[in-house]
Amino acid sequence: MALRGRCPRCGQGKLFLGLLAVRDRCAVCGLDLRGNDAGDGAPVGVMFVLGPILVILAYWMETRFDPPLWVFAVVLVVITPPLAVVLMRPAKAALVGIQYRYRGSEMGH
């Protein structure tokens, strides 16, 4: 369910309200999601995945094209935020799902 951003209990309701904010309750099954504490786990995980990808991309650009420094800045600034969000949503949803599974009493399990 993490890849689709759905409720960890029913798999039907949307988990996110907006881009990265977790809803207070599942609209389908009523699961109270206010007790989730994804904390910094998702951002740290995304940094550990996205950082090496961006370093490899920068190295490839340097060895293949030898562009000026401003090209690196433009390309990496344009690529990094969308990739971070694309990776952040499933990472955060996975952490909420793991919490539901292992700390279910605190989330209405």
Backbone hydrogen bonds in HBPLUS format (Angstrom, degrees):
<---DONOR---> <-ACCEPTOR-->    atom                        ^
c    i                          cat <-CA-CA->   ^        H-A-AA   ^      H-
h    n   atom  resd res      DA  || num        DHA   H-A  angle D-A-AA Bond
n    s   type  num  typ     dist DA aas  dist angle  dist       angle   num
A0004-ARG N   A0001-MET O   3.16 MM   3  5.34 128.4  2.44  99.7 112.9     1
A0005-GLY N   A0001-MET O   2.92 MM   4  6.02 117.5  2.32 143.4 160.7     2
A0006-ARG N   A0001-MET O   3.24 MM   5  5.35 166.6  2.26 139.6 143.6     3
A0005-GLY N   A0002-ALA O   3.21 MM   3  4.99 146.2  2.33  94.5 104.4     4
A0015-LEU N   A0005-GLY O   2.88 MM  10  5.40 163.9  1.91 147.0 142.0     5
A0007-CYS N   A0013-GLY O   2.74 MM   6  5.19 138.9  1.91 148.8 156.6     6
A0011-GLY N   A0007-CYS O   2.96 MM   4  4.80 133.5  2.18 121.6 134.8     7
A0023-ARG N   A0015-LEU O   2.94 MM   8  5.89 169.5  1.95 156.2 157.5     8
A0017-LEU N   A0021-ALA O   2.61 MM   4  5.26 167.6  1.63 159.0 163.6     9
A0033-LEU N   A0024-ASP O   2.73 MM   9  5.02 152.8  1.80 136.2 142.2    10
A0026-CYS N   A0031-LEU O   2.98 MM   5  5.12 146.1  2.09 133.3 144.1    11
A0030-GLY N   A0026-CYS O   2.98 MM   4  4.68 134.4  2.19 119.9 130.5    12
A0036-ASN N   A0033-LEU O   3.24 MM   3  5.70 168.8  2.25 114.4 117.1    13
A0041-GLY N   A0038-ALA O   3.24 MM   3  6.11 149.3  2.33 146.2 149.4    14
A0044-VAL N   A0040-ASP O   3.04 MM   4  6.06 164.3  2.06 153.5 158.3    15
A0045-GLY N   A0041-GLY O   2.98 MM   4  6.08 161.3  2.01 147.1 152.8    16
A0046-VAL N   A0042-ALA O   2.90 MM   4  6.09 159.8  1.94 154.9 160.5    17
A0047-MET N   A0043-PRO O   2.89 MM   4  6.11 154.1  1.95 145.7 152.9    18
A0048-PHE N   A0044-VAL O   2.96 MM   4  6.25 154.5  2.03 149.9 156.5    19
A0049-VAL N   A0045-GLY O   3.08 MM   4  6.33 136.7  2.28 140.6 151.9    20
A0049-VAL N   A0046-VAL O   3.21 MM   3  5.12 129.2  2.48  92.9 106.2    21
A0050-LEU N   A0046-VAL O   2.66 MM   4  5.66 169.1  1.67 160.3 163.1    22
A0051-GLY N   A0047-MET O   2.89 MM   4  5.34 153.4  1.96 131.6 139.9    23
A0054-LEU N   A0050-LEU O   2.91 MM   4  6.14 160.6  1.94 159.5 163.9    24
A0055-VAL N   A0051-GLY O   2.97 MM   4  6.23 154.4  2.03 152.8 160.7    25
A0056-ILE N   A0052-PRO O   2.91 MM   4  6.04 161.8  1.94 148.3 152.9    26
A0057-LEU N   A0053-ILE O   2.92 MM   4  6.14 155.4  1.98 144.8 152.3    27
A0058-ALA N   A0054-LEU O   2.88 MM   4  6.06 158.9  1.92 145.7 151.1    28
A0059-TYR N   A0055-VAL O   2.88 MM   4  6.09 159.7  1.92 149.0 154.9    29
A0060-TRP N   A0056-ILE O   2.85 MM   4  6.03 159.9  1.89 148.8 154.7    30
A0061-MET N   A0057-LEU O   2.87 MM   4  6.09 161.4  1.90 150.1 155.4    31
A0062-GLU N   A0058-ALA O   2.92 MM   4  6.11 158.3  1.96 147.5 153.4    32
A0063-THR N   A0059-TYR O   2.95 MM   4  6.17 166.1  1.97 154.4 157.5    33
A0064-ARG N   A0060-TRP O   2.85 MM   4  5.78 153.7  1.92 149.6 157.2    34
A0065-PHE N   A0061-MET O   2.90 MM   4  5.52 160.8  1.94 140.1 146.6    35
A0066-ASP N   A0061-MET O   3.27 MM   5  6.58 135.6  2.48 143.4 151.1    36
A0066-ASP N   A0062-GLU O   3.14 MM   4  4.50 132.0  2.39 106.8 119.5    37
A0071-VAL N   A0068-PRO O   3.08 MM   3  5.67 141.4  2.23 114.1 123.8    38
A0072-PHE N   A0069-LEU O   3.13 MM   3  5.35 121.2  2.49 102.2 115.6    39
A0073-ALA N   A0069-LEU O   3.23 MM   4  6.62 160.6  2.27 150.9 155.7    40
A0074-VAL N   A0070-TRP O   2.98 MM   4  6.21 163.0  2.01 148.6 152.5    41
A0075-VAL N   A0071-VAL O   2.90 MM   4  5.99 173.4  1.91 155.3 157.4    42
A0076-LEU N   A0072-PHE O   2.88 MM   4  5.86 169.0  1.89 154.5 158.2    43
A0077-VAL N   A0073-ALA O   3.00 MM   4  5.89 150.8  2.09 140.4 148.5    44
A0078-VAL N   A0074-VAL O   2.99 MM   4  6.08 148.4  2.09 146.4 154.7    45
A0079-ILE N   A0075-VAL O   2.95 MM   4  6.08 150.7  2.04 148.2 156.4    46
A0080-THR N   A0076-LEU O   2.96 MM   4  5.66 163.4  1.99 141.2 146.1    47
A0083-LEU N   A0079-ILE O   3.26 MM   4  6.34 164.5  2.29 157.2 161.8    48
A0084-ALA N   A0080-THR O   2.87 MM   4  5.98 156.6  1.93 158.6 165.9    49
A0085-VAL N   A0081-PRO O   3.04 MM   4  6.28 160.9  2.08 154.9 158.6    50
A0086-VAL N   A0082-PRO O   2.92 MM   4  6.09 162.2  1.95 150.2 155.7    51
A0087-LEU N   A0083-LEU O   2.99 MM   4  6.14 151.7  2.07 145.6 152.3    52
A0088-MET N   A0084-ALA O   2.76 MM   4  5.79 143.0  1.90 141.4 153.1    53
A0089-ARG N   A0085-VAL O   3.23 MM   4  6.25 167.6  2.25 155.1 153.2    54
A0091-ALA N   A0087-LEU O   3.29 MM   4  6.34 153.3  2.37 143.1 150.9    55
A0092-LYS N   A0088-MET O   2.83 MM   4  5.93 165.2  1.85 160.3 163.5    56
A0093-ALA N   A0089-ARG O   2.93 MM   4  6.06 162.1  1.96 151.9 157.5    57
A0094-ALA N   A0090-PRO O   2.85 MM   4  5.91 151.1  1.93 140.6 148.3    58
A0095-LEU N   A0091-ALA O   3.07 MM   4  6.34 153.8  2.14 143.9 150.5    59
A0096-VAL N   A0092-LYS O   3.00 MM   4  6.30 155.7  2.06 149.5 156.0    60
A0097-GLY N   A0093-ALA O   2.92 MM   4  6.14 156.9  1.98 146.7 153.4    61
A0098-ILE N   A0094-ALA O   2.86 MM   4  6.09 154.6  1.92 148.8 155.7    62
A0099-GLN N   A0095-LEU O   2.95 MM   4  6.12 157.6  2.00 144.6 150.8    63
A0100-TYR N   A0096-VAL O   2.90 MM   4  6.14 155.1  1.97 145.9 153.2    64
A0101-ARG N   A0097-GLY O   2.99 MM   4  6.22 156.7  2.04 145.6 151.5    65
A0102-TYR N   A0098-ILE O   2.96 MM   4  6.14 166.2  1.98 155.0 158.0    66
A0103-ARG N   A0099-GLN O   2.68 MM   4  5.18 148.7  1.78 144.8 151.3    67
A0106-GLU N   A0103-ARG O   3.06 MM   3  5.88 146.9  2.18 124.9 132.2    68
A0107-MET N   A0104-GLY O   3.05 MM   3  5.16 144.4  2.19 101.7 112.4    69
A0109-HIS N   A0104-GLY O   2.59 MM   5  4.26 156.6  1.64 144.8 139.2    70
